[in-house]
């Protein structure tokens, strides 16, 4: 039997938070339905970020209320603070909740201050409170941002990142995400960090969330795969990055491109569980929603083939 990975489609959250224009709720729901139809089992649907800070997600409750419900599909929402968890609980009680919640920490003080408007000690206190509030009603996904490099502090100590991962595991996270927020990783640093995690005895699955700022996302995904990772985040069209109102990083900060990652894994005999034709249709729909050509090499190749 072929090896298999799980890819979480992040266009609707990490992708759209980088966009200067707001995508209508109805369009988001059409896209999320297309992602579900293509076979994604994990989909990042929205964020409970403060709408004044990230206006792209002011419609979080409406999006969750309109999600297509399919057996075996888990939708995820990001929660930056305890108030966000209370909103998630209210939506769950109203019958429109997400199955997963992401809780965020940054590996450095500089990024914590800029991205979460607090310090690391306070954010960890918040995460502990958020875990208590959630009461085991969601799968908790711990996220360690800037795990391979920080736009404000430079190099990040991998040992400190492992301790953050351990802290999330001790809080009961079902998944823990390594965020290469500015695309600073390379295949060797990816392999080394996964070796450290294994040596630390951490058994919670660690998700590779790798950005393509320097064109290395696919190479880094293969390095993570070779190191034992079987959970990946990506975004159709390679879109995404920091919120549109927060300026840092250089170049294209977007995610690993889903279309290209799926094509690469499938060519290696790694099953993704995704329908290639329906994924291609979702890719076209994402370009239409943003009104421009996106960054997928597979999508470009497909268009060139149609016009040949």
N, C-alpha and C positions, 0 to 999 in steps of 0.2 A: 504494500500500500504506500502511495506517495506521501511525502511529508506534507504538513498542512500548517498554514498560518491564519491568524485572525487579523483583519485590517479594519480599524475604526475609521470611518469616513468623517472628516472634520471640516468640510467646506462650510457647513451652516453655522459654525461657531468660530473656530480659529481662522477660517477663511474670511468670513464676512466682517470680523472685527477690524480688519485692516482696510476695509473699503471706505472711501470718503462719502459714498452715497448709500442711502438706506434702501435695502431690498424690501418690497412690500411683503406683508405676512402671507398673502395668498401665493406669491411666487415661492417663498421659502417652503411652504407646505407642498407645492408641486415638486420642488427639488427633493425634499425629504422622502416623498412618495417614490420618486425615481430611484433614490439610493436604496430604499427598502426593496423595491422590485428587482434591482440588480443583484441582490443577495447579500448585502452587508448585514452582519449580525450585531454589530455595534456601530452606533451612529451618534456623533456629537450634535445635538439638536439646537442648543441655545445656551445662554448664560444668564445668571441672575445678577450680573453686574449692575451697579447703579446707573439708571438710564441717563443721568446727567453726565456721567463719565464716559459711558459707552452707549450712545443712543441707538446703536444698531439692534440692541436686544430689549428695547422698551416693551416689545410685544411677546416676551417670554411665555407668559401664561397662555396667550392666544395660540402661539405655536404649539405648545404642549397639548392644548385642548384639541387641536386639529390633527395631531399625528396619526398616521396610519398604524393600526395595531395589528401586528403579525406575530404568530407564535415563534418564539426563539429570538426575537429582535429586541435588543436593549438600547434605549435612548438615554443619552447622558446630558446633564446640564452642569455648568460650572458655577461654583459658589465661592466667592472671595471672602465672605465674612458670615458671622452668625445670623444677621438679618436675612441674608440670602437663603440660608437653610430654613429659616422660618417661612419664607415665601415658598420654598420647595415643598415643605410639609403642608402648607395650606393648599397648594395645587394638588398634592397627592390625596389629601382628604376630600378634595372636590372631584376626584376621579380623573385627573388629567396630569398626573405626575410623571417624572422621569424614573427610570429604573436605576440609574447610576448618577452619583454626584461626584464631581471633581473638586478636591480641596487643594489649594495652591500654597506652596512655599517657594521662596527663591533661595538659591544656594549662597547668595551674597547679600550683605547689608545694603549696598548701593542699589541693587535691583529691587530689593524689598521696599525700600523707601520710595522709589520712583513708581513701581508697578502696583504696590499694595498700600502705599501711604502709611507705613508703620515700620517697626524694626522686627528683626527675626524672632527675638524672644517673645514679643507680643503676638506675632503671627502664629507661632507654635501654640501659645495659650489659646488663641482663637480657634485653631484647628482642633485642639482637645475639646473645647466647648462645642464646636460644630459637630464633632463626633457624638458627644453626649446628646445633643439636640436631635440628631438623626435617628437615634434609638434603634439602630439596626434595620431600619425600614428601606434602606437603599444599599446597593453595592457601592462602597466607598473607593474612589480612585484617587490616590495620593499623587500629586504632581510636583516634581522638583524642577523648577525653571533654572535657566542658565547653568545647567549641570556641567557644561564643557567649556564655558567661557562667558564672561560678563562684559557688557558694553561700558560699564563704569569702573570695574575693578580688574579687568583682564583675566588672567589665568585663575582657575578654580581648583581648589584642593580636592582630588577625587576621594580621599579618605573622608572628608567632611560630607561629600555627597552620599557616600555609603551610610554614614550615620543618619542622615536625613531619611534615607530609604528604610533603615532599621526602625527609626521612630515611627514612620507610617505603618510599617508591618506590626509594630507593637500596639498601635491604635486599632488594628483590625482591618486595614485596607485590603480589599479583594484584589486590587491591581495597583501597581505603582509605576508612574510614568517618568521616564528620563527625558527632560526637555532640552534639546540643543537649540536654544532660543535664537541665537544669532548665527547658527551654522558654523560654529568654531571647531567642531569635532573632525576627526579624521579616522580612517579604519583602525589604526593602531590604538588611538585613545579610546575608541569604542570597545575594542576587544579587551583592553586592559581594565576598563571599568567593569565590564561584565565578569571578568575573572575575579576582581575584588569582591563583587557582590556574591559570587559563588563561594569564595573562600570565607566570607562572613557568615555563611550558613543561612542566608535569606532565601526562603522558598516561595514567597509571593511572586507571581509572574511580574516581570519588569518590562513595561511597554517602551519601545523605541519611538520617540517623537522627534524626528530629525529634520531640521530646516535646510534649505538648499541655497543659502546665501552665497556660498563659494562653489556651488556646483558639485558638491560631494555627497548629497543626500542618498542617492542610490548606492554608491560605494559603501557608505556608512551602514545602510540597511543590510547589505550583504554581510558586512563584518559582524553586525549584531546577530544576523541569522546564523552565521558560522559559530558564534559564541554561545548559541543556545536560545536566543530570543525567538519567540513565536507569536508575539503580539506587536503590531505596528500601528502608528497613527499616520494618516496622510490626508491630503485634500485634493479633490479633483481640480485639474488645471494648475496645481502647484501654488495656489493662492494662500494668503494668510500672513501672519506675523503679529507684531504688537498692535494694540489698539490705534486707530487712525489718529487720535489726538495726542498720542505719546510718541515723540520722535526720538529714536535711538537706533543704533545699528547702521550698517552701511549696505548699499546694494539691495538686491532682491531678498527680502527676509522670509519668503514664502516656505510652505511645507514641502516635504517630499511629495511628488506628483503621483496621485493615485493611479492614473492610467499607465504611466511608465513603470511604476513599481509592480503593478499587477502583471504587466507584460513580461517584465524581467523575471519575476518569481515563476510564472507559469512556464517560461522558456527553460527554467532550471528544473522543472518537474515538481515545483512546490505548489500545492493546491491552495487556492484562495477562496474557493466556493462562490466565485462571482461569475455572472453571465457576461461574456465579452460584448455581445451586441447591446444588452441593456446598459452596461457600463458606458459604452460609446454614446448611446442615446442620452444618458445622464450628463456626459461630458459636453455634448452639444447644448443641452438645456442650460448648463451652468454658464457657458459663454454667452448665450442669449440673455440670461438674467443680468449679467454684468455689462453687456453691450460691447464686448471686445474679445479679441483672440487671447486665450490664456497661454500657459507655458508648457503644455504637454507635447513632447516630441511625438508620441504616438498619435495624438490628434492631428498634428501638422502632417504627419506621414499619410494619415487617412485622407485628409483633404487633398493632398497632392495626388494620391492615387485616383481620387474621384475626378480630378481635372486632367489626368494624363491622357 
